[in-house]
């Protein structure tokens, strides 16, 4: 009631008009209602105002937990079981809502005035934790508690990085681990880890244009890597670059004196100056791979003319301009060539490749691997040219695989391999004109892989049945490790005889892979070879019409093949 009396008197004073300046107005004119109340109150009200100021002082919110340090851990213990104790928000008590206004403005002003007068809050009995004592509990006390990566020897880190580099490559792995700490940076900068580097899409997404700042950043970064990381670089590959290809090749050739192999794949814009730089600085270069890339053929022809004697591997894609490289090779620009590969895309229409086999045999007598992938070689003879008497004496792999029709005959195959006694791999997929008698007449006696399946060929079903497959299996039964005769139309009897020859030579356990997809293999013939070849780990029986439905699939692993034997 004491709080309401001044309010009533002050209300009566405010309602009476006055003509002179009072203490509630002053020189600045009429003040607000709250200001007039403060000026007209007496000393007892001033005492209450002081009490009101004390009530507004906010006390620190007590912590709801305490922290204790154990022997090897920090314990956080809650000091209250209530979910609201110690929190900044507390639920409202019952009856604390505002009362409804029923007596007009007077009662509203009284309720408003009551709200301003707050009683002194009660002091809670919750324990207060001294923060000064616990401020340093969350900071580790031991300065010797480092991470394991910072205590490993640098040689151990280099060995670990080497295993990752072999599997995933040097870039971007070494660039990322070099930013971990100084020790990892020193280990990642070891020149031993940067001997084989492949750089693909970087800095920008493929197909997007490069801004001038981005292009400058690429050049500066590549220069830094060439000068600080590529001192022992031997094999370098650049993939899917549309710009700065020439700049990258020039930088690698200048700062990498041990460069041996250069691969430019799916790139465009390789100019003549890049080949000039390779000729000046890369004296150890032995392999050039330019498959599916656009480059100036004149620059490569000039390089082969001056430095072709050091090149041992050349790989390029078949094209109207690129075929000039094969002519230069057949004329003797690369006498020590060991690997020659000419390929083309699967959807290419013009796949005919004119080639002078006898001239190539005389120009490259050291050739070991000869691949013509998805092209149709057209054998041509040169006028007034002496026939080669040696052929390819060191040839170990011949691949003439194609997804379309092939003109290769037994005579053409003999002209290539008549002197190749060391042949190990023979890939004739798509060569439907080759016969078993032509294969059995070859001079190689230790053939390990024979791929003779017919794939994506429109005339597979129209071809006449072949015979005498046993001539092939009988000749190489002791050395064959992989045999592929998919979709070959041999008779059931011929297949059974051929499988029997493979089964008789199974003591050596040499056969590891057998592809009989689309053939007329029968369960008795299959039982012979599966029961005797214990090392067989891959067997393809898909689309074999003479086998039960339950076993026409691909088998991988010896256990899977043993279960097949129980079904036969």
C-alpha positions in Angstrom: 0.0 0.0 0.0 2.9 2.3 0.5 3.9 1.9 -3.1 0.4 2.8 -4.2 -0.1 6.1 -2.2 2.5 8.2 -4.0 1.1 7.0 -7.2 -2.4 8.2 -6.4 -1.2 11.7 -5.2 1.0 12.0 -8.2 -1.9 11.2 -10.5 -4.1 14.0 -8.9 -1.2 16.5 -9.3 -0.9 15.6 -13.0 -4.6 16.0 -13.7 -4.8 19.6 -12.2 -3.8 22.3 -14.6 -0.9 24.7 -13.6 0.1 28.0 -15.1 3.6 28.3 -13.6 6.7 26.1 -14.0 6.9 23.4 -11.4 9.6 21.1 -10.3 8.3 18.4 -12.6 8.7 20.5 -15.8 11.8 22.6 -15.4 13.2 24.8 -18.2 13.0 22.1 -20.9 9.2 21.9 -20.8 7.1 19.0 -19.6 8.8 15.8 -18.9 7.6 12.2 -19.2 5.5 10.7 -16.4 8.3 8.6 -15.2 10.7 11.6 -14.9 8.1 13.6 -13.0 7.7 10.8 -10.5 11.4 10.7 -9.8 11.7 14.5 -9.2 8.7 14.8 -6.9 9.4 11.8 -4.7 10.6 12.4 -1.2 13.6 10.9 0.6 11.9 7.7 1.6 11.2 7.1 -2.1 14.9 7.8 -2.9 15.8 5.1 -0.5 13.6 2.7 -2.3 15.1 3.8 -5.6 18.5 2.8 -4.2 17.1 -0.5 -3.2 15.7 -0.8 -6.7 19.2 -0.3 -8.2 20.6 -3.0 -6.0 18.0 -5.4 -7.3 19.0 -4.8 -10.9 22.6 -5.8 -10.3 23.0 -9.1 -12.2 24.9 -11.8 -10.4 27.1 -14.3 -12.2 25.3 -17.4 -13.3 26.6 -20.3 -11.2 28.2 -23.1 -13.1 26.3 -26.3 -13.2 29.4 -28.5 -13.1 32.8 -28.9 -11.4 36.0 -30.0 -13.1 38.5 -32.3 -11.2 41.8 -33.5 -12.5 42.5 -37.2 -12.1 45.7 -39.2 -12.8 45.2 -39.5 -16.5 41.9 -37.7 -17.4 39.7 -34.8 -16.6 36.4 -35.4 -14.8 33.4 -33.1 -15.4 30.9 -33.6 -12.5 27.4 -32.1 -12.6 26.5 -30.2 -9.4 22.7 -30.5 -9.7 20.3 -33.1 -10.9 17.8 -30.5 -12.3 18.0 -29.8 -15.9 17.4 -26.1 -15.4 19.7 -25.4 -12.4 22.6 -23.3 -13.3 21.3 -22.4 -16.8 20.7 -18.9 -18.0 17.0 -19.7 -18.7 14.6 -20.9 -16.0 10.9 -21.8 -16.5 8.3 -19.4 -15.2 6.6 -20.2 -12.0 2.9 -20.7 -11.7 1.0 -17.4 -11.0 3.8 -15.3 -12.5 1.7 -14.3 -15.5 0.4 -10.7 -15.7 -3.1 -10.1 -14.4 -5.8 -9.1 -16.8 -6.6 -5.4 -17.0 -10.1 -4.9 -15.7 -10.1 -1.5 -14.1 -9.0 0.7 -17.0 -6.0 3.0 -17.2 -5.6 3.5 -13.4 -5.2 -0.2 -12.7 -2.9 -0.6 -15.7 -0.6 2.2 -14.4 -0.6 0.5 -10.9 0.4 -2.8 -12.4 3.1 -1.1 -14.4 4.4 0.7 -11.3 4.4 -2.6 -9.4 6.5 -4.1 -12.1 9.2 -1.5 -11.6 9.5 -2.2 -7.9 11.2 -5.6 -7.6 12.0 -7.3 -4.4 15.5 -8.2 -3.6 16.2 -11.6 -5.1 17.1 -14.4 -2.7 20.6 -15.7 -2.7 20.7 -19.2 -4.0 22.6 -21.8 -2.1 24.1 -23.4 -5.2 27.9 -24.0 -4.8 30.0 -21.6 -6.7 33.1 -23.0 -8.4 36.2 -20.9 -8.4 37.0 -20.3 -12.0 40.6 -19.2 -11.4 41.6 -22.6 -10.1 40.2 -24.5 -13.1 41.1 -22.3 -16.0 44.1 -24.2 -17.0 42.7 -27.7 -16.6 41.8 -28.1 -20.3 45.3 -27.2 -21.5 47.7 -30.2 -21.7 50.3 -30.0 -19.0 52.9 -32.2 -20.7 54.9 -30.5 -23.4 56.3 -33.8 -24.8 52.9 -35.1 -25.9 53.4 -34.8 -29.7 51.7 -36.6 -32.5 53.1 -39.8 -33.9 53.8 -38.2 -37.3 56.2 -35.7 -35.8 58.3 -38.2 -34.0 58.9 -40.7 -36.9 62.3 -40.6 -38.7 62.3 -39.0 -42.1 63.5 -42.2 -43.7 60.4 -44.0 -42.4 58.1 -41.3 -43.7 59.8 -41.5 -47.1 59.2 -45.3 -47.2 55.5 -44.8 -46.3 55.0 -42.1 -48.9 56.8 -44.3 -51.5 54.1 -47.0 -51.1 51.3 -44.5 -51.6 53.1 -42.9 -54.6 53.4 -46.3 -56.3 49.6 -46.9 -55.9 48.1 -43.4 -56.3 50.8 -41.3 -57.9 53.0 -38.4 -56.7 50.5 -35.7 -57.6 48.5 -34.5 -55.7 49.4 -36.7 -52.8 52.9 -35.3 -52.1 51.6 -31.7 -52.6 49.1 -32.2 -49.9 51.2 -34.1 -47.3 53.9 -31.5 -47.7 51.6 -28.9 -46.0 51.1 -30.9 -42.8 54.3 -29.9 -41.0 58.0 -29.3 -41.6 59.0 -32.9 -41.1 56.4 -34.1 -43.6 57.4 -31.4 -46.0 61.0 -32.5 -45.9 60.0 -36.1 -46.5 57.6 -35.2 -49.3 60.3 -33.2 -51.1 62.7 -36.1 -51.4 63.7 -36.4 -55.1 63.3 -40.2 -54.9 59.5 -39.8 -54.6 59.3 -37.6 -57.7 60.7 -40.0 -60.3 57.4 -40.7 -61.9 54.8 -37.9 -62.1 51.5 -37.7 -63.8 49.7 -34.3 -64.0 46.1 -34.2 -65.1 43.3 -31.6 -64.6 44.6 -29.0 -62.2 43.6 -25.4 -61.2 40.5 -25.4 -63.5 37.8 -27.8 -64.4 38.1 -29.6 -67.8 36.6 -27.7 -70.7 36.6 -24.3 -69.1 38.7 -21.4 -70.3 41.7 -20.1 -68.3 41.8 -16.6 -67.1 45.1 -14.7 -67.5 45.8 -14.8 -63.7 45.1 -18.5 -63.7 47.4 -19.1 -66.6 50.2 -17.2 -65.0 49.7 -19.1 -61.7 49.9 -22.4 -63.6 53.2 -21.4 -65.3 54.7 -20.2 -62.0 53.7 -23.3 -60.1 55.0 -25.6 -62.8 58.3 -23.8 -62.9 58.7 -24.1 -59.2 57.9 -27.8 -59.3 60.3 -28.4 -62.1 63.1 -26.6 -60.3 62.5 -27.9 -56.8 61.0 -31.3 -57.2 61.8 -32.8 -60.6 65.6 -33.1 -60.2 65.4 -36.9 -60.6 62.3 -37.1 -62.7 62.4 -40.0 -65.2 58.8 -40.6 -66.3 56.5 -37.7 -66.9 52.9 -37.8 -68.1 50.6 -34.9 -69.0 46.9 -35.6 -69.5 43.9 -33.6 -70.7 45.6 -30.2 -71.1 44.3 -27.8 -73.7 46.7 -25.0 -73.1 50.3 -24.5 -71.9 51.3 -28.0 -73.1 54.3 -26.6 -75.0 55.3 -24.6 -71.9 55.1 -27.6 -69.6 57.2 -29.8 -72.0 59.9 -27.1 -72.3 60.1 -26.7 -68.5 60.4 -30.4 -67.9 63.1 -30.8 -70.6 65.2 -27.9 -69.2 65.1 -28.9 -65.5 64.9 -32.7 -65.8 68.2 -34.1 -67.2 67.3 -37.7 -66.3 64.0 -37.7 -68.3 63.5 -41.0 -70.0 59.8 -41.2 -70.9 57.4 -38.5 -72.0 53.6 -39.2 -72.3 51.2 -36.6 -73.7 47.7 -38.0 -73.6 44.5 -36.2 -74.8 46.3 -32.9 -75.1 46.3 -30.2 -77.8 48.7 -27.5 -78.9 52.1 -29.3 -78.8 54.3 -27.0 -81.0 57.6 -27.5 -82.8 59.5 -25.6 -80.1 58.7 -28.3 -77.6 60.5 -30.9 -79.7 63.4 -28.5 -80.2 63.8 -28.2 -76.4 63.7 -32.0 -76.0 66.5 -32.3 -78.5 68.6 -29.8 -76.7 68.2 -30.8 -73.1 66.7 -34.4 -72.9 69.7 -36.5 -73.9 68.4 -39.5 -71.9 64.9 -39.6 -73.5 64.0 -43.0 -74.8 60.2 -43.2 -75.0 57.6 -40.8 -76.6 53.8 -41.5 -76.2 51.6 -39.1 -78.1 48.4 -41.1 -78.2 45.1 -39.2 -78.7 46.9 -35.9 -78.7 47.2 -33.1 -81.3 50.8 -32.1 -82.2 52.7 -30.7 -85.0 54.0 -33.7 -86.9 56.8 -31.7 -88.5 58.4 -31.1 -85.2 58.4 -34.8 -84.3 59.8 -35.8 -87.7 62.6 -33.3 -87.3 63.3 -34.6 -83.8 63.4 -38.3 -85.1 65.7 -37.3 -87.9 68.3 -35.8 -85.5 67.8 -37.8 -82.3 65.9 -40.9 -83.4 68.8 -43.2 -82.6 68.2 -42.8 -78.8 64.4 -43.5 -79.0 63.3 -47.0 -78.1 59.6 -46.6 -77.7 57.1 -44.7 -79.8 53.3 -44.7 -79.4 50.9 -42.6 -81.5 47.4 -42.6 -82.9 46.5 -43.5 -86.5 45.7 -40.5 -88.6 46.3 -38.9 -92.0 49.1 -36.7 -90.8 50.5 -39.1 -88.1 51.0 -41.9 -90.7 54.0 -40.0 -91.9 55.7 -41.1 -88.7 55.5 -44.8 -89.6 57.0 -44.0 -93.0 59.9 -42.2 -91.3 60.4 -45.2 -89.0 60.5 -47.7 -91.9 63.2 -45.6 -93.5 65.5 -46.1 -90.6 65.2 -43.1 -88.3 64.9 -45.3 -85.2 67.3 -48.2 -85.6 67.1 -49.2 -81.9 63.4 -49.1 -81.6 62.0 -51.8 -79.3 58.3 -50.9 -78.9 56.0 -49.6 -81.7 52.3 -49.1 -81.1 49.7 -47.6 -83.5 46.1 -47.4 -82.3 42.9 -45.6 -83.0 39.6 -44.9 -81.3 36.9 -47.6 -81.3 34.4 -45.4 -83.2 36.9 -44.4 -85.9 35.7 -45.2 -89.5 39.0 -45.0 -91.4 41.1 -47.7 -89.9 43.2 -48.9 -92.8 46.9 -48.6 -92.2 49.3 -49.1 -95.1 52.5 -50.7 -93.8 55.7 -52.1 -95.4 56.6 -55.0 -93.3 59.8 -56.0 -94.9 61.1 -52.4 -94.8 60.2 -52.2 -91.1 62.0 -55.5 -90.4 65.2 -54.1 -91.9 64.9 -50.7 -90.2 64.0 -52.0 -86.7 65.7 -55.4 -86.1 65.6 -54.9 -82.3 61.8 -54.6 -82.2 60.3 -56.6 -79.2 56.7 -55.3 -79.1 54.6 -54.5 -82.1 51.0 -53.5 -81.6 48.4 -52.4 -84.2 45.2 -51.9 -82.2 41.9 -51.5 -83.9 43.5 -50.8 -87.3 43.5 -52.9 -90.4 47.0 -53.2 -91.7 47.5 -53.3 -95.4 50.7 -55.1 -96.4 52.5 -53.4 -99.2 55.8 -54.2 -100.9 58.4 -51.8 -102.0 59.9 -51.9 -105.5 63.6 -52.8 -105.8 63.8 -53.7 -102.1 65.7 -56.7 -100.8 63.7 -59.2 -98.7 64.6 -59.4 -95.1 66.2 -62.6 -94.1 65.9 -62.1 -90.4 62.4 -60.8 -89.8 61.9 -59.7 -86.2 64.2 -62.1 -84.3 63.7 -60.4 -80.9 59.9 -60.0 -81.2 58.0 -61.1 -78.0 54.6 -59.6 -78.5 52.4 -59.1 -81.6 49.0 -57.5 -81.3 46.7 -57.1 -84.3 43.4 -56.9 -82.4 40.5 -55.2 -84.0 36.8 -54.7 -83.4 35.9 -54.8 -87.1 36.8 -56.9 -90.1 40.4 -57.8 -90.6 42.3 -58.6 -93.9 45.0 -60.5 -92.1 45.6 -63.9 -93.6 47.9 -66.8 -92.8 50.5 -65.6 -95.4 50.5 -62.1 -93.9 51.0 -63.5 -90.4 53.9 -65.6 -91.6 55.6 -62.6 -93.3 55.6 -60.9 -89.9 56.6 -63.8 -87.7 58.7 -66.1 -89.9 61.8 -65.2 -87.8 60.2 -64.6 -84.4 61.2 -67.6 -82.4 60.9 -65.8 -79.1 57.3 -64.8 -79.4 55.4 -65.0 -76.1 52.1 -63.1 -76.7 50.0 -63.3 -79.8 46.7 -61.2 -80.0 44.6 -62.0 -83.1 41.2 -60.9 -81.8 39.0 -60.1 -84.8 41.2 -61.9 -87.3 38.7 -64.3 -88.7 40.8 -65.4 -91.7 43.5 -66.9 -89.6 43.3 -70.7 -89.5 44.7 -73.3 -87.0 47.1 -74.7 -89.6 48.5 -71.2 -90.1 49.1 -70.8 -86.4 50.7 -74.2 -86.0 53.2 -73.4 -88.7 54.7 -70.4 -86.8 58.3 -70.8 -85.7 57.6 -69.9 -82.0 57.6 -72.9 -79.7 57.0 -71.3 -76.3 53.8 -69.2 -76.8 52.3 -68.3 -73.5 49.2 -66.1 -74.4 47.0 -66.7 -77.4 44.0 -64.4 -77.9 41.9 -65.5 -80.8 38.4 -64.6 -79.9 35.9 -62.9 -82.3 34.3 -59.8 -80.8 31.9 -57.3 -82.3 32.2 -58.9 -85.6 29.1 -58.9 -87.8 30.0 -62.0 -89.7 30.7 -64.3 -86.8 27.4 -66.2 -87.2 27.9 -66.4 -91.0 31.4 -67.9 -90.9 31.9 -71.5 -91.8 32.8 -74.0 -89.0 36.6 -74.4 -88.4 38.5 -77.5 -87.8 41.8 -78.8 -86.4 41.9 -76.7 -83.2 43.8 -79.6 -81.6 46.8 -78.6 -83.8 47.1 -75.4 -81.8 46.6 -76.9 -78.3 48.9 -79.8 -79.1 51.8 -77.5 -80.1 51.6 -75.1 -77.1 49.9 -77.2 -74.4 53.0 -77.1 -72.2 53.5 -73.4 -72.3 50.0 -71.8 -72.7 48.9 -69.7 -69.8 46.0 -67.9 -71.4 43.8 -69.1 -74.2 40.9 -67.2 -75.7 38.8 -68.8 -78.5 35.5 -67.0 -77.8 32.9 -67.3 -80.5 35.0 -69.6 -82.6 32.9 -72.1 -84.5 34.7 -75.3 -83.9 32.8 -78.5 -83.8 32.0 -80.4 -80.6 34.4 -83.3 -81.5 37.2 -80.9 -82.4 36.8 -79.0 -79.0 36.9 -82.3 -77.1 40.1 -83.4 -78.8 41.7 -79.9 -78.2 40.7 -80.0 -74.5 42.2 -83.4 -74.1 45.6 -82.1 -75.3 45.4 -79.4 -72.7 44.5 -81.9 -70.0 47.4 -84.2 -70.8 49.9 -81.4 -70.3 48.4 -80.3 -67.0 51.3 -81.6 -64.9 53.1 -78.3 -65.4 50.0 -76.4 -64.1 50.6 -73.6 -66.6 47.0 -72.8 -67.8 45.5 -70.0 -65.7 42.8 -68.5 -68.0 40.5 -70.1 -70.5 37.7 -68.3 -72.4 35.2 -70.6 -74.2 32.4 -68.1 -74.4 30.0 -68.7 -77.4 31.7 -72.0 -78.4 30.2 -75.5 -78.7 31.9 -76.9 -75.7 30.2 -79.9 -74.2 30.1 -81.2 -70.6 32.4 -84.2 -71.3 35.0 -82.0 -73.0 34.8 -79.4 -70.2 35.2 -82.1 -67.6 38.5 -83.1 -69.1 40.2 -79.8 -68.9 38.6 -78.6 -65.6 39.4 -81.8 -63.8 43.1 -81.8 -64.7 44.2 -78.1 -64.8 44.6 -77.4 -61.1 46.0 -73.9 -61.6 43.0 -72.6 -63.6 41.7 -69.4 -62.0 39.4 -67.9 -64.8 36.9 -69.8 -66.9 34.3 -68.1 -69.2 31.4 -70.3 -70.2 28.8 -67.6 -71.0 26.6 -68.2 -74.1 27.7 -71.8 -74.5 24.6 -73.4 -76.0 25.6 -77.0 -75.4 25.9 -76.6 -71.6 23.1 -76.7 -69.0 21.7 -73.3 -68.0 22.9 -73.4 -64.5 26.6 -73.4 -65.4 26.7 -70.9 -68.2 28.5 -68.0 -66.5 32.0 -66.7 -65.7 34.0 -68.5 -63.0 36.7 -66.7 -61.0 38.9 -68.5 -58.5 39.9 -72.1 -58.0 37.2 -72.8 -55.4 34.5 -71.6 -57.8 35.8 -73.8 -60.6 36.0 -76.8 -58.2 32.3 -76.4 -57.4 31.6 -76.4 -61.2 33.4 -79.8 -61.4 30.9 -81.2 -58.9 28.0 -80.1 -61.1 29.5 -81.7 -64.2 
